[in-house]
């Protein structure tokens, strides 16, 4: 099992001292391609593309050394932390959070979000997300291809709501 696993949430802003320190000590780094391109990753560190979380978690668990997993936003908010802590992997993780896309979206819209419901929409869960939008006045929907704003809009055609669509929140 890995000696130490740190999960770093990254929102596109400069890395914190804690995140830079963890990356500097890493002998394995897992993340999406844009994470694995960060200059702070040691040249000698093994890089694992984070496509399938269970496959990457098994690789991290089998690693002998210090591992870092990079994720967008807050990795504990619908993120990779839950998967890594699953009993089948046995990983204890330290988390360095980033700003979640939900927090960033509400901040960009200038709206409080303490009363918002949060739901994920994939093609297989699109109806559930639509039902949450029908039942509540303020909902943040994290979308996926095939279950995006256009699909939600079609299914919410008769619902009178204001929609704020945010995308590419890690950019200017």
C-alpha angles and dihedrals in degrees: 000000000000113000091225133001121197122184113205122197112209126193098179095268122115112292118258121244089255092053093046091049093051092047092048091057096043122119091180127033123187123191148111117299092264089054093048089055093063111123091222092072110102113248091231095052118110110243121216120190109229103223104123108033094204092052092047091046090054090050092049091047091051093048119108104213140032116327132194125193116199121206136171117260120337106354091202093058106080084324146124098283094081092052095047092049093051112125094245091066099037094208124159108202137195112213129212101188128212130198110288120234089242092056091045093049094051090045091052089049090048092234133132113240106192088108097045127113116221124212137166120229120205122159089265094048100037094108091053091052091049091051091052089050091051093049100046134047097218119041133160110209119196104205139204134196108292091023103060136125093292093053092044091048092053092052093044095047095125096041113100105221139129112246124205112192118199126183138167090022093171090067133072 
